[in-house]
């Protein structure tokens, strides 16, 4: 008796094309744009700050250095305090002269 061959039907599973969720895509696009904007703004700020500080140097001496400690304290000797009552009377006199 002839042997009957069994035919095996091979069914390969073909997955449907993968679709990207629009919400995920939009989120990734926004995240990328924010990352790019951060890089651009930080480099721009660095360039502006560097340009603003050109010519500015760090002090060569410390304030606690003996050279600065030996300064004379007579810098406030040129300060002259004014009499408040005299200034107020002066202003009042100018105000009354100007309103007449």
C-alpha positions as CSV (number, residue, x, y, z in Angstrom):
1,X,0.0,0.0,0.0
2,X,1.4,3.3,-1.0
3,X,2.0,5.6,1.7
4,X,0.2,8.9,1.7
5,X,2.4,11.8,2.3
6,X,1.2,14.3,4.8
7,X,1.3,17.8,3.5
8,X,2.2,20.2,6.2
9,X,0.9,23.6,5.6
10,X,3.4,26.0,6.8
11,X,1.7,29.1,8.1
12,X,4.2,31.8,8.8
13,X,3.0,34.5,11.1
14,X,3.4,37.9,9.4
15,X,3.0,40.7,11.9
16,X,1.2,43.8,10.8
17,X,3.5,46.8,10.2
18,X,4.4,48.4,13.5
19,X,2.7,51.7,14.0
20,X,4.1,54.5,16.1
21,X,1.8,56.0,18.7
22,X,1.4,59.7,17.7
23,X,1.5,60.7,21.4
24,X,4.9,59.0,21.8
25,X,6.2,60.5,18.6
26,X,5.0,64.0,19.6
27,X,6.6,63.6,23.1
28,X,9.9,62.5,21.6
29,X,9.9,65.4,19.1
30,X,9.2,68.0,21.9
31,X,11.9,66.4,24.1
32,X,14.4,66.6,21.3
33,X,13.5,70.3,20.6
34,X,13.8,71.2,24.3
35,X,17.1,69.5,24.5
36,X,18.3,71.4,21.4
37,X,16.9,74.7,22.8
38,X,18.8,74.1,26.0
39,X,22.1,73.5,24.2
40,X,21.6,76.6,22.0
41,X,20.6,78.9,24.9
42,X,23.4,77.7,27.2
43,X,26.1,78.2,24.5
44,X,24.7,81.6,23.7
45,X,24.7,82.6,27.4
46,X,28.3,81.3,27.7
47,X,29.3,83.4,24.7
48,X,27.6,86.5,26.0
49,X,29.1,86.1,29.4
50,X,32.5,85.5,28.1
51,X,32.3,88.6,25.9
52,X,31.1,90.6,28.9
53,X,34.0,89.5,31.0
54,X,36.7,90.3,28.5
55,X,39.3,92.6,30.0
56,X,38.2,91.7,33.6
57,X,40.9,90.1,35.6
58,X,41.0,88.5,38.9
59,X,42.6,90.6,41.6
60,X,46.3,89.9,42.1
61,X,46.2,90.5,45.8
62,X,44.0,89.2,48.5
63,X,42.1,91.8,50.6
64,X,43.7,90.3,53.7
65,X,47.1,90.9,52.2
66,X,49.5,93.2,54.2
67,X,49.7,95.7,51.3
68,X,46.0,96.4,51.5
69,X,46.0,96.3,55.3
70,X,48.5,99.1,55.6
71,X,46.3,101.6,53.9
72,X,45.5,104.7,55.9
73,X,42.0,104.8,57.3
74,X,41.7,108.5,56.5
75,X,39.5,107.9,53.4
76,X,36.4,109.0,55.2
77,X,38.1,112.3,56.3
78,X,36.7,114.0,53.2
79,X,33.1,113.2,54.2
80,X,31.2,116.2,55.5
81,X,27.8,115.7,57.2
82,X,25.2,118.3,56.3
83,X,22.8,119.9,58.7
84,X,19.3,118.4,58.0
85,X,17.4,121.4,59.4
86,X,19.3,123.8,57.1
87,X,18.5,121.6,54.1
88,X,14.8,121.4,54.9
89,X,14.5,125.2,55.4
90,X,16.4,125.7,52.2
91,X,14.0,123.4,50.3
92,X,10.9,125.0,51.9
93,X,12.2,128.5,50.9
94,X,12.7,127.4,47.3
95,X,9.2,125.8,47.2
96,X,7.5,128.9,48.5
97,X,9.5,131.2,46.2
98,X,8.6,129.1,43.1
99,X,4.9,128.9,43.8
100,X,4.3,132.7,44.0
